[in-house]
Amino acid sequence: MRVPLFQLQYDIFNIFWLVIFFFMMFFYPRLLLYQLLGRFFKTSQLLDELNEKSRKKLLDRIGGGKEEESKIKTFLDFFVITPVSLDPFGIIKKLEHLINQEEFKFRYFADKVAKNLNEEEKWNFISALSAQIALHQLSKTVKHYIKLIEKTKSYQLGLLIQIQLPLIERYSKSLYKAIEAFSAGQPIGDSVGALVAALMMSNRSREIDDVVYTLERINGKKVIVVKAKGPGARIGKIGRVVEKLVKIFKVEKIITVDAAVKLESEKTGEIAEGVGVAIGGIGVEKAIIEEIATKRGVTLDSYVIKMSQEEAFYPMKEEILNAAFEVKKKIEENIRESKENVIMVVGVGNTCGIPNNNKLEKVIEKIKKASEEIKQWEERERAKEKEVWSFAMY
């Protein structure tokens, strides 16, 4: 019996879609996996490029050769093991001990490989090296997941990690910019607390454990202004120094100033006022100040200047610089209205490029110039992202 043409076409059509269905059922997940891995390889390539460029920048800064390069590569796997915290009693002292040991190791390494740098430049090198270690670990982590996904063929695992890739790329670029800034002795966003303190330092500074302080008279009140010693990229043992100064000068109020991570809906340079100790990090310095303040009934005020996580590592933007001047005014108003007569102002953060006095004309010009450059760089990065999206759409 002769089969009608339309029936034959219908059967061929059904067979075709059955083939497509089974093909997609077996091979489509693998195609998705390969597409996912392609995205991972792109991020890994970016991290490798940033790693290589930043390592060369470090070597150029210290004038190193192959021997120094080998030592730096080895040191990039440096780690700190956190202490046992099952019994939290005494954990702060354990953490403080480890932080001191870590600092000693970094200083020893800087003395060994950066012999031609002065003391301040060595601290810049140490901070740049810390950022390089973070960048190196990010690169290793992404490669670990690439190997794991290839080994397990797990699309679901890849999907979970892929969500983080844009944030990893943003963070890695900010680390590279931080390495550039530290190498050049350029103030970064996180230096804003130290900058506010420097703006208030009109008298001769004195030093304790890589921290400087000056004695000022503001609105009839005795004011002790504290920050990490600059212009090298130090953070300083702020907690222990504040503890000593509170006992020596019988401080009645402590005002801390620091950078804070903003919400995406907030603008860079926004200022917030509150109570407590505005110090980030692992919490050792904060705990020490809270302890002495609680024992002596010291008032704790704080100001934070908002910025994104990336902007904390970027060379300082002009919006953050302007916010520093505004915070200085707010602190002076706070001092004027305070009932307390002995007040301490603590500028928290990395003090890279920030001197130990209020002679900041050259620093301010340097910040403004770098601010323009970082904004132009951000515009170029946004343009690249738009090109990628346009290509993906078509």
N, C-alpha and C positions, 0 to 999 in steps of 0.2 A: 504494500500500500504506500502510496506517495505521501511524504510528510509535507504539510503546508510550509511555505517559506517563513511566514511570521512565527510559526512554532519553532522552527529551527533557530531563527534569530533569538527567540526568547530563551531557548536552552543554552545557546552559546553565551548569552548575557549572564545567565545564572551561574554557569560554570566559571566565567571570568570573575564574578564577584566572590564565588567560593574560594577561588585561588587567591584573590586579593585578601580575603578574610583570614585564611590560614597563614598566608605570608606575614600579614600584620600581627597576627596573634603570636607568632614565633619570633619574628625579627624586629618588630616595632620597639619592644622594650630595649633591645640591644642598640637600635639606632638612637633612642633617647639617651641611653647610657653613654654612647660615644659622643653625642652632642654635649652632654654634661661634662665629660672628661675634657673636651675641647675648651670649655669655659675654665676648668681648673688649670689646664696647661697654660692658658693665656695669663692667668693671675700668677702662676708660678714663674713664667718668663719675666713678667714685670718685676717680681720680687728679686729674681736673680740679677736683673739689670740694676736695680736700686742698690742691691748688696755690693755689686762689683764697683759701681760708681762711688759709693760711700767709702768703701775700703781704700780705693785709690786716693780719695780726698784725705783720709786719715794719714796715709803713707806720705802724701805730698806735704802735709802739714808738719810732720815730724822729720821729713827728709830721709825717710827710711828706704832700705833696699829689700832684697829677698829674705834676709835673715829676720828683719823686723816684720815683714809680711807673714812669714811662717809663724812667728810668735803671736801675732794678732789673730791669725786664723785659728790657732790652738785655743787662745783665750776666749774666743767667741762662744765656746761651749761652757763657759763659767756658770756655776749655779750656786744657789743658797738653799740649804735644806731647812725648812721651817721647824721650830722646836715642837716637842710633844705638848699638846694643849688639852689632854684629857682632864688634867687637874689645872684649872686656869690660874691658880695662885702662883705668882712669880713670873707669869708669862711675859710681862713687859720687860723685866730685867733680862730674860733670856733673849728676847727679840733685840733689845738694845745691844747686848753683847755681840750678837751675830751681825748686826748692822755695822758696829765698830770694826769687826773682823773683815767684813766685806770692804769697807772703806780702806783699811790697811792694805788689803790685797790689790785694790785698784791703784793706790798710791805707789806701792812697790813696783807694780807693773809699769806705771807711767815713768817712774825713775829709771827703769831698766831700758825701755824702748824709745823714750822721748828725752834723751839726755841734753839735746840742744835747746829745749824749751825752758823758759823761766817758770817760776812757781805758779803764776796766774795762768799762763798758757797751758801748763800741765793739768790744771783743774778743768780748763775748757776741753782738753783732750780726753780726760776721764769721763766727762758728761757725754761727749761725742761717742766714745767707746761704749758707754751704757746703751745709747740709742742704737748703735750698730749691733749690739748683742740682741736687743729686742727684735730688730729687723731680721737678723739671722735666724732667730727662733721661729719667727712667723714663716719664713721661707721653708724651713725644715718641716713645720707642721703641715703646710699645704702639700708638700711632697709626700708626707706620710699618708695623708688621706687619698692622694692620687693612687699610690701603691695599694692601699687597703681596698679602695673601690675596684681597681683592676683585678685584685685577687679574689674578692668576694662576689664581683658582678652585682653589687647591691645598688640599684638605682635609688632606693629610698634613703640610704645613708648619704649618697651623693647629693640628693635633693636637700637634706637637712643642712649639710655643710655649705652648699651653694648659696643659701640665703645669707650667709655671713660674708661671702666673697667681696661684695661692694664695700662693706665696712672695713674689711681687712686691707683692701687696696687704698682706701682713704687714709687709714691709720699708717700704713707703710710709707705712703708719700709724705705724710706729716713727719714721720721719723727721719726720713731723708732730709727734709727741710731743716729739722732740728740739728742734724749733723753739720749741715752747711752753716747754720747760725753759730753753733758752738765753735766750729773751726775758725770762724771769722770774728769771734768775740762779740756777737750781735745779741742784744737783749731779745728774749722770746716772750710769748704771751704770759707764761708762768712767772716771768720776772716782775710782774706788775706790783706785787706786794713789796718787794725790795725797792722798787722805784718810788713808791709812795713814802717809804721810810727815808730814802735818800733825799727826797724833796724837803724833808723836815729836819735834816741834819746840817745845822749851820755852824756847830762848834766842833772842836777837835774830837776825833773818834778814838776810842780805846778798844782793845781786842781781848777776847777770851775764847779759846777753843774754836778758831775760825769764825767767830761771830764778833761783830763790832757794835758798839753802842755810843751814843752821845747824850750829854746832859743838857737839856734845853729849858728855857723859861717861856711858856706860852700862856697868854691870858692870865698871868699871875700864878700859874701852877707849875710845879716841878714835873718835867716830862722826861722820861728815859726812852729814847728811840733806839730800837734794836733791829738788826738785819744780819744776814750772813755776809761775811767779808767778801768784797768785790775787788776788782772787776772780774776775777776768775769765776767759773761756773760752780760755785759752792752752794750747798743748802744749809750747812752748818748744824751744830748740835743745839738748835734753838731751845729745846726743852730744858736741858741742864743749865744753860746760861740764864734763861729766864728765871729758873728756880733760884740760882745764886743771887741774881739782881733783886728779886723780890725780897729776899732776906736782908740784903745789904741796905737797900733804900726804903724798906718797909712800904712797898707799893700797895696802893689801895684799889687800883683799877687797872686792868689789862685790856687794851684794844688791839685785836689782831686783824690784819688785812691780807687777803689771799685771792687768788683766781678761783673761779668755780665754773663747773661745766653747765652751760646753758641748755634750755630746752630749744628744740628747733623753731618753736614759735617766738622765742625771745631774740632780741637784737644783741649783737656783739657790743660790749661796753656798758650794758645795763648794770646798775648798782643795787645791791640789796643789803639791808642792815638787819642785824639780829643779835642774839646773845649766845655765848659759848666761845669755844676756841676754834677759829677758822684755820685749821691745818689739815691738809690731806695726807696721803701716803698710808703707811702701814699702821700708824696710830701711836707710835712710841712717844714722839714729841708732844702730841696732843694730850696723852694720858699723864705725862709728867707735869704739864702746866695745870691741867685740871686738878691733879692731886694737891699741889701746893696752893692753888687758889681756894680749894675747898677747905683745907686746913686753916687758912688765914682769913677766910671770908672775903676774898678779893672779888670785886665785880668784874664780870667778863662780857665785854662788848665786842662785836665783830662786824666787818664790812667785807663783802665779796664783790668782785667784778666778773660779770658773766662773759663767757666765751665758749666756743665749741672745743671738743677734745683736740681737734686738729690745730686750732688757733693757739692752744696752750703751748704747742711745739713750734709753730711758725714763728718767724721773726715778728716782733710785736707790731700790731696794727695801730694806725693813728687813732681809731676809735677807743682802743684800750688805753693809749697814752692820754687822751683827753679825759677818760674816766678816772685816771690816776690823779689828775689835778682836782677833779671834782671831789674825790674821796678825801684828799688832803683838806679841802675846805670843810667837809662834813666832820672830820676828826677834830679840827680846830674848834668847830662849833660845839661838838660833844665835850671837849675839854673845858670850854668856857662855861657851859651849863652844868658841869659836873660838881657835885658836892665834895668829891674826893680831891685832895690836894697833891697827891703823888700818883702820877699816872704813867703807865708804860704803853708805848706804841710798838707793836711787833710787825715788821714787814716780812711776810712769809713767802718762800718760793726761791727758785734758782736765781742767783744774783749775777748771771752772766752779763757782762758789759755794763753793769751798774756800779759806779764808784761809791766811796764811803762818805760822800758829802753832797751838798746841794748845788755844786758847780756842774750843771748838767747840759749846758748849751750844746756842746758837740754831740753828746749822747742823744739829745732830742732830735737834732738834725739827722743823725744816723738812723734813728727809728723812723722818721718821716720818709726818708729815702727808701728804706727797706720795705716800708708799708706799701708804697707805690709799686715796688717790684713784685711783692707777693700778690697784690691784687691783680696785676697784669698776668702773672702766672696762673692764678685761679681762673681768669677769663679764658686763657688758652686751654686749660683743662676742661672747662665747661663746653668750649667749642668742640673739642675732641669727642666728648661724650655725646653731643648732639649729632655729630657725624656718624658715630657708631649706631645710634638709634635710628637715624634716617636710613642707613644701609640695611639695618635689620627689618625695617618696615617694607622696603622694596625688594 
